[in-house]
Amino acid sequence: MSTAIHRVVVVGGGIAGVSTVGSLRAEGYEGELTLVDAGELPYDRPPLSKEYLSGTKDFKQIALQPAEWYGDNAIRLRNLTTVAALRPGEGGVELADGTVLPADRVVLATGGRAARPPIPGGDSGRVHVLRTSEDADRLRERLLPGAAVLVVGAGLIGAEVASTALDLGCAVTLVDPVPVPLAAAIGPDIASWLHGLHRARGVDTVCGAVESFADTATGITVKLGDGSSPREFDVAVLGVGMAPETGLASAAGLEVDRGIVVDPGQVTSNPAVLAVGDPTRVKRDGILAPRAEHWEAAQHDGQRAAATILGRAAAGRTAPWFWTDRHHRHIEAVGRMAAADRVVLRGELGSAAFSAFGILDGLVVGAVAVDDSHAVRAARRMIDRGLTVDPRKLADPATDLRKLLRG
Ligand SMILES: Cc1cc2nc3c(=O)[nH]c(=O)nc-3n(C[C@H](O)[C@H](O)[C@H](O)COP(=O)(O)OP(=O)(O)OC[C@H]3O[C@@H](n4cnc5c(N)ncnc54)[C@H](O)[C@@H]3O)c2cc1C
C-alpha cells in the first residue's frame, strides 16, 4: 500500500484491534491513529470464562493495555463509542452520534456476538451467554454455591464455564448433542478423555439437544429433544459459538460470506478497508478459509494488517494454535487434527503430561497436548517446516522432540 497514509481508524478494541494499533506504532507509523470501541477499556476475552468468571482476576487485570498506554503511544481511544457506518468513498467512518472521522485506511476489528440459536424460551433473562465482561458479571452473580446450572454446548467456552461453575460450588449439568465434543478439532482420543473429565469431576453430562426453555417462579425448566421429563435449573448458559459482526462491512458493500472476506494481507474487497480477527475469512486462490475464532489468530491478523498499511509484506500464516483450560488442565492444539489419517499418542491418557500427533501421509499436520506446551511448540515447527517424522519415535515420551526437529 502507498506510504501516503496519514490517518488510520480501527473499529473495535478486542485483541485484533489493539494488536493492529500497537503493531502500527511498533513498526514506525507516525500518522494519526484512532481506536474506536463500544466498551470502556479494551480487555481480553479468554479470562471471561476462566479467571474473571471465577473472580480470581478483576477487570483491571484483564485489560489488554493499561489506560495510559493509549496516550503514551499517541493512540486516540474513542471508547464508549460505536461506529454506525463506513464511508470508504468519502474516506472515513461515521460514529453513532453522526460525527465523521476521516481516514485513509479503516480497519474493521469488530469481533462477534455470542450466538443465540432460536430455541423457544431462549430469550429468557435466566438464559445467559458469554462474550463480554458484562455477560460475565451477570453470570457470576448467579453462580452461587449450590446453584443448579445448565451449560448448553460442551465445546470450548461451554466446557470452561462448566469447569469454573463447578469450582464455584455449583451443581453443573452439561448438555451437547454430540457424544464426544471437539473430536474433529483435537482428535478422538484426547476429546473423549477430556469429556470424561467432566464426569470424573462430578458434572452431569447429557448427550442431547435442548428443545425449549420455560421460566418458572424461581428458575428455568429445560426440555430436551429425547422426550425425557423437563428438568429445572436456577440458571442456564449457552456456549454454542459466535456470530461474526459483519453488519458494517455488508452495509458498505464489502464482500461478506459468513465472515468478512479478506486477502492474505487482510485487505477487504475495498482497498481502503482492512479487516482482522474473529469475523474474517481469508480468500487465497479463490478458496475461502473458515473463520479462525482464536486469540492468537486475531493477534497475528493485527500484525499483518499493520504491515500491509505500511506497505510491507505481511508475514505468512503459521499453523493455527489455540489453548483452553478446564478442570485445572491446560490444553493446547496446533494445526489441523481433522486432516490426519493417523493419530499417534505420546504418553498415557490422563497422566501428568501427554499429547497426540496427527499424521497425514507421513507428515505431522496437527497436535494436541495436555499440560505439555513443549510438545505443541515442537509440533508447530514440524508442521510449519513440513517435516516427516518417524511415528514410533514421536510416540515414545523418552524421545527428545528437539532431536526430531533436527531431522
Ligand atoms: C469467553 C471466551 C473465552 C475464550 N477463550 C479462548 C481461549 O482460551 N483460547 C483462545 O485461543 N481463544 C479464546 N477465545 C476466543 C478469543 O477471545 C477471540 O478469538 C478474540 O477475542 C477475538 O478478538 P477480536 O478482536 O477479533 O474480537 P472481539 O474480542 O470480539 O473484539 C471486538 C470489539 O469490537 C467492538 N465493536 C464491534 N462493533 C463495533 C462498532 N460498530 N463500533 C465500535 N466498536 C465495535 C466490540 O465491542 C469489541 O470490543 C475466547 C472467547 C470468549 C468469548
The ligand as an ORCA input file, in Angstrom:
! r2SCAN-3c Opt
* xyz 0 1
  C     -15.425    -16.425     26.961
  C     -14.372    -16.597     25.907
  C     -13.263    -17.405     26.154
  C     -12.300    -17.578     25.160
  N     -11.209    -18.371     25.427
  C     -10.274    -18.549     24.481
  C      -9.131    -19.366     24.744
  O      -8.980    -19.930     25.827
  N      -8.209    -19.507     23.756
  C      -8.338    -18.909     22.533
  O      -7.469    -19.077     21.669
  N      -9.405    -18.099     22.260
  C     -10.366    -17.925     23.207
  N     -11.458    -17.126     22.931
  C     -11.578    -16.506     21.605
  C     -10.835    -15.170     21.570
  O     -11.108    -14.449     22.734
  C     -11.295    -14.421     20.332
  O     -10.827    -15.133     19.215
  C     -10.758    -12.986     20.312
  O     -11.258    -12.261     21.401
  C     -11.157    -12.300     19.015
  O     -10.730    -10.982     19.073
  P     -11.342     -9.864     18.120
  O     -10.555     -8.635     18.399
  O     -11.422    -10.374     16.741
  O     -12.866     -9.677     18.580
  P     -13.522     -9.215     19.941
  O     -12.702     -9.657     21.097
  O     -14.942     -9.672     19.882
  O     -13.495     -7.605     19.888
  C     -14.330     -6.871     19.034
  C     -14.553     -5.499     19.629
  O     -15.178     -4.684     18.659
  C     -16.140     -3.860     19.295
  N     -17.097     -3.425     18.265
  C     -17.845     -4.213     17.452
  N     -18.579     -3.455     16.618
  C     -18.273     -2.175     16.899
  C     -18.709     -0.917     16.382
  N     -19.598     -0.841     15.375
  N     -18.196      0.204     16.922
  C     -17.284      0.162     17.932
  N     -16.833     -0.997     18.455
  C     -17.323     -2.144     17.953
  C     -16.727     -4.779     20.359
  O     -17.355     -4.008     21.376
  C     -15.470     -5.489     20.842
  O     -14.851     -4.785     21.890
  C     -12.446    -16.942     23.906
  C     -13.567    -16.123     23.663
  C     -14.517    -15.948     24.641
  C     -15.727    -15.080     24.368
*
